[in-house]
Amino acid sequence: MNKFYFILLIICFLGCSEEAIPQDLTSSNSHPLESNSIPRNPLKNVYFGDTHVHTDLSFDAFLFGTRRTPDDAYYFGKGQKVKHAYGFNMQIKKPLDFMAVSDHAYYLGVLRHLSKSTSGDHTKFSKLLQGTKTADDAFEVLAQTMRYLNQPSDKTIFDNKDVVRSSWQEVIDAAERHNQPGKFTTFIAYEYTSGSVFSGPNPDNLHRNVIYRSSSVPIEPYSRLDSRNPENLWSWMDKKRAEGMDSLAIPHNMNRSNGKMFETAKWDDTRIDAQWAEQRLRNEPIVENSQVKGTSDTHPLLSPNDEWADFEILPSANERDLNGSYVRQALIKGLVMKEKLGFNPYQFGVIAASDTHNAAGSFGEANYWSKTGLLDNPAHRRGSVPLPEPAEDVSVYSDDASRYWGASGLAGVWAESNTRESIFEALRSKETFSTSGPRIKLRFFAGADLDESLIKSDNSIQQAYEKGVPMGSELQLQAETAPSFYVWAVRDPDSYPLQRLQIVKGWVEAGEGQESVIDIACSDRLSVDPKTNRCPDNDAKVDFSDCSVTPNKGDSEMSAVWTDKNYQTAQRAFYYVRVLENPSCRWSTYDALRAAVQPRPGTHKSIQERAWSSPIWVNNRL
């Protein structure tokens, strides 16, 4: 049984009872929101962060050999060096602006607790946990853990509410210690995991990260041990919100949901209704469309006319499960439901995050350390280069999905200040965007009369807010009016130049969902071909012998105003922006270069890093 099979077992290993929503108490760590003394910019600033970070408190991360704490994760986010389980230092070039440690709620901290045990019936298991130093050790711990979980009498070793609550308090305390309003914002958070019991290579990944607005949080997190039904999570969140504990949930890895993340039926297979849609949107206003385990924006089989759809795609064993597993299709499905049923449960914005299980996200292709601690380091364990000689046990050699994983991603928000209150409001209002790792700045507005004057204006953003609406909003037009859009993007100076700006449009025509991709601005003073709606190639190339790129190609800043002349009266539509960098080397190619071997067949040699805006929804039905 190979290593990736075991990773999936750990990530999706539990079969849990469907219990009623539990009663609980409120944490004593309840504080008011940040002081109004922090300067606020009404035109908003951009902030980059990671809302999906696992530490040694997560059941699976501990099994992977990670011994970094929530404090370590925040130190990393602030730009400090943190030690990887394999022994090297992890560090980012620039500190993040905001961050959330989001350890798994189920059995939170229990593995770490068991590793410290020196007596009792499970001393042998505790010693095994203590001795996790290599990938072989981690593999053995995984196997032993599965043995315990498969024996009901042994499974009770993990069921320790006192440890879960004390570990949750550790999460809270770390977030409180590191929160620096105006400089570095931390959110109290956790991951709720759902889905069916593991069977076959594709578990039903229905995971969400729950992010709290303030220090007012429950005394323990709601986990799949309470219920595997996400609808019960929403009801619990509603209940807690009424008690002053506001939160939102962020679904992720819908690409591994077997089509169940964006279905047209409830958990009990009854038809979705307006109340269900309202509850989901209230609790899940945004989704995570890119992270280390692949990108969930769209898929080449769902978007065959999109030349850039094949981007960090995690292979699916069953193509029919693509339906309901990708963001763009869900956005289109929501429009169709609005047309036919009168409500849209999938009117969400987007962010990206790392989902690191090393307590530190790897956001750069040239400095990639993957996700699962000892199990995918060094490079041959993530499948990018051949096994060393003499060959190690192939059972711990990754020949599966980890070679398709990537150095993604980051959340971008436009907020008035770097505080919990302001950033949370940006998440709630969906004025957010996602990137595959680089800190590309992206703004997107829609209105009825936005024009080219915005591009050269000294106060373009103020005008855009006054005349239109930002990403994440809905634009209501008068009849016979076409929407116009203002897009502005700036490259990350530590990454590569920008190549093109695109708008992705989805709409309903004759009751069916449609989509198109339109280039609206080209780099290097090139022009969009009006017949193909595509920019010509700017001839930016990658030299795979050293990962150098063609110099003086691409732009540092791009902007455009575009009007949809094909918009039809009474048409329901959404639009979002995708901005592409010039091509550059993928992490697997950097691995191969360092190992002095050819890039592995079947993996992309290059990558076009990108950013995606949250959509703007448009209609002129009064």
N, C-alpha and C positions, 0 to 999 in steps of 0.2 A: 504494500500500500504506500503510495508516494506521499511526499511531504505536503503537497497542496491539498490532497484529500483530507489530511489531518487538520490543516488550517481551517478548511471549511467546516469540518466537524466541530472544532472549537468555537468558530464564529456563530454557528447556527445549530448548537447541539441539544438544546433543551426542548422537551415537550412539556408544556405547562398547563395548569388547570385554568379554566375560565371562571375566576372568582369574581364576586361583586366588587365594586370599587371600595377599597378599604377606608376606614376612618383613620385619621392621623392627627398629630399635633403640629403646631407651628414652631419652627426653629426660633430660638431666642435671639439669633443674630438678625434682628430687624432694625434697619436704620433708614432715615429719610434719604431722598435722592440727593445728588450732589448739590453743592452750594451754587447759587446763582452768580457767584463771583467769577466763574470760568467764562472767559470771553466767548461770545456766540457770533457766528457769521451767518446772517440770514440768507446769503447766497450759497452757503455751504462749502465745506472743505472735503477733500477726499481722504479716506482712511482705509488702510489695508489691514486685514487680520485673518486669523484662523480660528474657526469655531468648532473644530473637530480634532481633539488631541487626547490620546490615551497615554496613561502612565502606569506605574506598577500597581495601581489600584484596580486596573481592569484585569479580569480573569484571564483573558487570552494573552494580553501583553506580558503579564507576569510569566505565563508558560513559555513565551517566546524568548525569555531571558532578560526582559527589560526590568531594570531596577531603579529607574529614575522616577522621582516623586512629582506631585503637582508643583511644588516649589521649583524643581529643576526645569519643568516645562515653561514656567513663567520667566525664569532666568534666561532660557533660550530665546523666548519671544522678545526679551529686552536686548538681545544681541550678544549675550555671554556664551562662552563655550560650555558644552555639556557632553559628557562622555557617553558614547554608544555602548551597547552591550558587548560588542565585538572589540572594544578598546580604543577606537579612534575618537577624535573630537568632532562634534557637530556644531556648526556655527553658521549664521546667516550674515549676509553683507550689511543689511540695514535692519534695525529693530522693527518689529511689527507695531502697529498702532493700537490694536485691540486683540483679545484672545480669550478663548474659553477652553478650559480643561473639561472634557466631556467623557469621563470614564463610564464603562458599562454599569448600569444600575444593578443587574443581577449579580449576586454574590460579590458585591463591591468590596474590595479589600480582603476577601476571605483567603485567597491563595497566599497573599503575603503574610497574613496572620498564621496560616497553617505552617508556613516555612519556618516560623520562629518557634514552633512547638518542640519541646524536648522530652515530652512524655505522653502517654496515652496509647490508644489502640492503633493510631496511624503514624507512629514515630518513623517507620520506614519510609512512608510517603513524604513526611516532613523533611527527612534527610535527603531524599531525592530532590525535592524542591530547593533545598539549600545548596545542593551541588550542581546546579545548572550553570555550567561554565562554557559549554561548547554546543554546537548544533546537534551533535549526537545526544548530549544530555537533554536538550530541549525536546528532541524527538521522543526520547524515552519517557520524559515527563508527560508529554501529550498522550502517549499510549496508556500510561498508568492512570492518568486522569479520566480517560474514556472508560477504563475498566471500573473505576469508582462510580462514574455517572450511570453506567449500565446496570449497576447493582443497587436496587432500592434501599437495601439495608446500609450500604456504604455511602449512598448519596447524601445522607443526613450530615456527613462531615462538613459539607459546604453550607448548610443552612444555619447561619448564625446571624440573627437580627442585630445583636449588640455590635458585632463587628461592622455590619453594613452601616449602622447609624454613626458609629465613631468614624468610619472612613468617609462618610458623607460630610461629617463635620470637618474633617481634614480638607476636603475639597472646598468647603465654604471658607475656612480659615485662610487657605492659601490664596483664594481669589480676593479676600478682603485685605490681606497683607500686601498684595502686589498691585492693587488698584490705585492708580495715580491720576485722578481726574485732570484732564487737560494735557496729559502726557502719555499715559499707557492705561487703557481700560481693560479690565477683566470682568468676565461674566461668570456667575455661578451656573453650572450646567451639568448635564449628564446625558448618556445615550440610553434610550429605550429601544430594545431590540424585539422584533416580532418576526413571524414567519412560521412555516410548518416545521415539523421535526425533520431532521436531515434525511433525505432519500435521494440517492443519485448525485451527480455532480453539480446540480443547480438548486440550491436552497431558495426558498421564497423570502428574499431579503426585503423586509418591510421596516427597516430601522429608521429612527428619528433621533435627532439631538434636541433636547429640551433646554432652552436658554431662558434664564430669569432676568427680568427687568432690573431688579434691585436686590438688596440683601434680605428682603422678605421672602423666605422660601420655606417649603415644608421640612419637617424633621427627618424625613427620609424620601428618597426618590421612588417614583412609581415604575415598577419593572415588569418584565414579562412573567415573573413569578406571581404577580397580581393578576395579570391577564395578558394574553397574546393578541387581543383584539384592540387595534389602534383606536377604535371608536370609544372604548372605555377609557383610554388615555385622554382623549379629548374631553370627555365628560368630567374626568378628574381634574383636568386643567381648568375647565370652566368653574368647577366648584372651588378650587383654590383661588382662582382669579376673583371670585366674589368675596373671598376672605382677604383680599389685598395682596395676593401673590401672583402677579401677572407674569406670563411666560408665553413663549411661542415654540413650536416644534418644527424642525427642519428635516424633511425626508431626504434620504440619500441612497445612492446605489440602486436607484430604480432599474438600472441596467441588469441587475441580478434579481429582480423581483418575479421573474417568470410571468410577466404581464399583469401582476396583481397590485402594483402601486397605483395605477391609474385606470381602475376598472369602472364599469357602469353599474355595478351592483355593490350592495353593502356586504359586510362580513358574513351575514347570514344568508346571502344570495338573494335577498329581496331587492327591489328596484330602488336606486338612489332617488331621493326626493329633495325638495328645496331646503328643508330643515337640515338634512345631512350636509348639503352643499354649504350652507351658511356656517355650520359648526366646523367643518373642515377648514374653510377659508379663515375663520376667526382664529383658529389655532395653528394653521399652517399657511401663512401668507407667502412664504418663500420656500424654494427647494434648492438642494445642492446638486448642481448639474455637472460638476467635474471634481475628481479627487484621484488619489493614487490608484484606486481600483477601477479606473476607466472613466470615460466621459459619457454622460447620459443625455446630451443635447439631442442628437438624432443618430440614425444608423443608415449606412448606405442602402440597405434594402427598403427602408422606410422613405428615404429621400434620394431616389436614384438620379435625379437631375441636379443634385448638389455635389459638385466636384470636391468639396472639402468636408463631406460628411464622414469620411473614413479617417477619423482622428482619435487616436488612443481608444480604440474600440476593444472591449473585452469580449472574446468570442462566446457565442451562445450555442449550447448543444442542441437547441430546438428553435428553429427560426420562427415558428408560430408564436413563441413566447415573447417576441419583440413587441407585439401588440400590447400596449399598456405599460411598456417599460421605458419609454423615452419622452423627454420633456416636450419637444416640438409637437409630436403627435398628440400628447395630452392637451396642449394648448389648442390645437385644432379640434380635438374631441370636445373640449369645453365650449367652443363656439357652436358646434353642431347641437350640443345639448341645450344651449341657450336658445337657439333657433327653434328647436322642436319641443322642449320641455319648459322653457322659461327661466332656467337657472344654469349657472356655470360654476362647477366646483373647482375648476382648474385655472382660475384667473390668478396665477401666482407669479412672483418674481424669482430671481435666481441669485445664488452666490456659489462660490467654490470653497473647498477646504482641503486639508491634507489627509485626514483619517490616519495620521501616523500612529503607530503603536510603539514608537521609540521615544515618546515624550517630546519629539522635535520633528517638524515637517521638513521634508527635503524638496525645496521649491525650484531647484536649478538642475538642468540636464547634466552639466559638467561636474556637479558635486552631489550625486544621487546616492542615497543609502537605503532606499526602498522602505518597507513598511514593517516587517515582522522580525525585528531584532536579530537574533542569532540564526534564524532560519533562512534569511536571504542575504547574508553577508559571509564571505566576500562575493565577488561578482559571479563566480560559477554557480553559486547557490540560487541566484535569481535567473539563471538560464541564458545570460548574455554572452558567456564565453565557455569554451570547453572545460571539462573536468581536468584538474591538474594530474600530473603523473607522480607517483602511482595513483590511480583513480581511487577516490574515496567511495564509501558506500553510496550507491546510486539512489538508495531510498531517500536520501536527504538532498538529492540534486533536483532542482526545480526545472521540470520540463513542461510546466503547465502555465497557469495564468499569470504568475508573477513576472514573466518576461513581457507580458502585455501591460503591466502596471506602469504608472508614469509619475513624473515629478510635478504633480498638481495637488492642490491649486490654492488660490487665494480669494478671499472675499473682498470686494470693494464696496464702500458705502459713501454716500454724500450726506453729511450730517453737519449740524451747526456747531458742534464742539466735540472734542474727544472725551466724552463722558458716557456712562451707562445710559442715562436717560436719552441723550441725543442719538446715540448709535442704535439703541433699541427702537427708537421711533423711526429711524431710517429703515431698519429691518421690517418693522410693522407696515410702513407705507410703501415698501418695495422700491425705494430709490437706491437700488443696489445693482451691482454687476459682478461678474465672475471672471477670473483669469486662469489660464492654465499654469500659472506660476509667476510670470513677469508682472511688474507693477505698472501695467498700462493704465493710464487715466482715460476714462470714457464718460462722456455726457451725451444725453439723448433727450430731445424735446419734440413735442408735436403740437401743432396749432392749425388754425384756419388760414392764417395770413403771415406765416413766417417766410422771409425772403432772403435773398443773397446779401442784403446789407448787414445781416447778423455776423457774417464771416469776418468783416473788417471793423466791426463796431468795437469801441472801447468798453462798452457795457453790454456785451452780447448775452451774458447769462441773465442779467437783470431783465433785459427785454424778453428773453425766452420764457422766464417765469411769468412775466406780466402778460405776454401774448399767448402762452401755451401751457402745457403740462409736462412734467418730467417723466422719466422712465418709471414704470410701476403704476401709472395713472390710467384713467379712462378719459378719452376725449369725446365729448358729445358735440357733433357738428350740426349746423343748420342744413336743411335739405339743399341738394344740388351743389354742395361744397366738397371739395377734395381736400384731404389732409396734406399738410406739408411738414417736413421734419428737419430739425437742425441736429447735426452730429459733430462732435469734436472729440479727437483722441490725441494723446501724447504718448510717445514711446517711453519705456523704462530705460534710463541711461545705462543701466547695467545689463541690458538685453540687446535685442537687435532692432533695426529700423522697421517702420511700418510699411506694408506693401499696398493694402487696400482697405476701404471701408465698404461694408455690405449691409443691406437691409434684408432681413428675412420676413416675408409676409405670409400670413395664413388667413384664409377667408372661407366663407361658405357660399357655394354656388349650386343652385338647384338641390339644396338639401345635403350636399356632400362637401367635405372639407378639402381644401386645395392649399398648395404652398408654392412659393417661388423665392428665389434668391437673386437679388439685384445688386450689382456693384454700383456704388454711388460716387466713389472718389478713388483715383489712382495715384500712386506715388510717382515720383520722377517726372512730373509734368505730363504724364500720359493721360489719355482721355478714354472714357467709357465708350465702347462700341454700342451705338443705339440699337443695332439689330440683335446683338447677343446679350446686351446688358452686362458685358464683361470687360474688365481692364485687359489690355495686352500684357504679355509677360514682360516684367521689368528686368529680366535676365540676371536676377540674383541667384547665385549658385553656391553650393557647398563643396569644398574640397575634402573628401573623406580621408585623405592621407594624413591630414592634421586638423581637421574640423575648422579650418579657416573659411571665411565667406568672401564673396565678391565685394570689394570696397566701393564706397560711394554709391550704393544702391539703396533705395527706400527713403522714407521721410521721417523726420523727428516728430512732426506734428501734422495732422490732417484734419480737415473740416469740410463740411458740405451742407447745403440745403437742398432737399429733394422733395418733389411733389409727386404723389401717386396719381398720375393722370388716368390710370385704369380703374380708379375707385368708382364703384357704382352706387347710386342712390339706394339707401336702405341696406347696404352691405355691412355685415358684421365682419370685422377684421382685427387682427393684431399685427404688430410690427416690432421686431427687435433688431438690434445692431450686432454685427459680428465684425471685429477688426482683426486683421491678420498681419503678423510680422513676416519679414523675409524668412526663407527656409534657414534652418540651422541644424546642427547635429543632435540626434536623439541620445538619451543617456546610455542606451545599449551600444551605440557606436563609440561613445567616449570610453566605455568599459573595454570594448574590443581594441581600441587604439592603445590604451594603457597596457593591455595584455599582449600587444603585438600580434593579433590575429584578425581575420576578416570578420566583419559584422555577421551575426548569425542569420542564416537564411530564414525567411518568414517574418522577420521583424523589419519595421521601417528604419531606414538609415537616417533619414532626416525628419524634422518636425517643423510645422509652422505654428509657433505659439500664438495664442489668441485671447481675446476677451469677448464676452457676450453681455449685452445689457439685459436688464429686465424688460419685458414687453410694455408697449402702450396699446391699449384696446381702443378701437375707434368704431363708432357707428353714428348715423344721422337719423335714427328712428326717434321721433318725438313721442 
